[in-house]
Amino acid sequence: MTTSIFFDDALRMLVNAYWISAILLIAASGIGLAVIETIEKTGER
């Protein structure tokens, strides 16, 4: 019994992983910028 994966299924998984990682990167950078902005505002008092 061989477990093989078709090329279009593998390509679809790679594309999904790419989009998920891109969305997570944008979300994480937004959160990081918000944290940095908050730290700077508290330091200006």
Secondary structure as GFF3:
##gff-version 3
##sequence-region A 1 45
A	DSSP	alpha_helix	7	44	.	.	.	ID=ss1
###
